[in-house]
Amino acid sequence: MPLDKQRDKLLEMFEEVLESALESEDGKAEDSLPYQMLNLPDESNQWVLDPVKRKMVMAKHNTEVVQMSAPDENNKVLVRCSGGNFLLIPLEYIQDIGFN
């Protein structure tokens, strides 16, 4: 996929997230962004794409994340880690843990 298409797809995902946050009735982002856990296969760390930095970063197993987009055509979603990094990961790696 050309770089321009990747950039456009990422911008589209961010716009979708911002729209959903603004559309919540009482203005609380918690209504649309549930807490989730990054559950990697084999309970090990893995290299995944950070689309904002445009490079591979190490994702740690059992990291708390917030899903920022709907699944794309490859069933991958954009998530934000508790450390502030954005990751593009397969949807099946995310496990809902609810609000604490």
C-alpha positions in Angstrom: 0.0 0.0 0.0 1.4 3.4 -1.0 2.4 5.8 1.8 -0.3 8.3 0.9 -3.0 5.7 1.2 -1.7 4.6 4.6 -1.6 8.1 5.8 -5.2 8.8 4.6 -6.4 5.5 6.2 -4.8 6.5 9.5 -6.3 10.0 9.4 -9.7 8.5 8.6 -9.4 6.3 11.7 -8.6 9.3 13.9 -11.5 11.3 12.6 -13.8 8.3 13.3 -12.6 8.2 16.9 -13.0 11.9 17.4 -16.5 11.9 16.0 -17.6 9.1 18.3 -16.1 10.9 21.3 -17.9 14.1 20.4 -21.2 12.4 19.8 -21.5 10.9 23.3 -24.5 12.3 25.1 -22.8 13.6 28.3 -19.3 14.2 26.8 -17.6 11.4 28.7 -15.1 9.5 26.6 -15.5 6.5 29.0 -18.9 5.7 27.3 -17.3 4.9 24.0 -13.8 3.8 25.0 -13.9 0.6 27.2 -10.8 -0.6 29.0 -9.1 -3.6 27.3 -6.0 -5.7 27.7 -3.5 -6.6 25.0 -3.4 -10.4 25.1 -0.6 -11.5 22.8 -0.2 -15.1 21.7 2.2 -17.3 23.7 2.2 -14.7 26.4 5.3 -13.1 25.0 6.2 -9.6 23.8 6.0 -8.9 20.0 7.1 -6.4 17.5 4.1 -4.4 16.1 3.6 -1.3 13.9 3.3 2.1 15.5 1.6 4.0 12.6 2.2 7.4 14.2 6.0 6.9 14.5 6.0 4.8 11.3 8.2 2.1 12.8 8.0 -1.2 14.6 7.9 -1.1 18.4 7.9 -3.8 21.1 4.4 -4.5 22.5 4.3 -6.1 25.9 1.8 -8.8 26.8 -0.9 -7.8 29.3 -0.7 -4.1 28.5 -3.8 -2.0 29.1 -5.1 -0.5 25.8 -8.0 1.5 24.5 -9.3 0.6 21.1 -9.4 3.7 18.9 -10.8 2.3 15.6 -13.1 -0.2 14.1 -11.4 -3.2 12.4 -10.0 -2.6 8.9 -10.1 -4.9 5.9 -7.2 -7.0 7.5 -9.1 -7.2 10.9 -6.6 -4.9 12.5 -7.4 -2.1 14.9 -5.7 1.0 16.1 -5.2 1.0 19.9 -3.5 3.4 22.3 -1.4 1.9 25.1 -1.2 3.2 28.6 2.3 4.5 27.8 0.8 6.7 25.1 2.0 4.7 22.0 -0.4 3.8 19.2 -0.3 0.3 17.9 -1.9 -1.4 14.9 -2.8 -5.0 16.0 -5.1 -7.8 15.1 -8.5 -7.6 16.8 -8.2 -11.1 18.3 -5.3 -9.8 20.5 -7.6 -7.5 22.5 -9.5 -8.8 25.5 -12.2 -6.7 27.2 -11.7 -6.1 31.0 -14.4 -3.5 31.6 -14.2 -0.5 33.8 -12.4 -0.7 37.2 
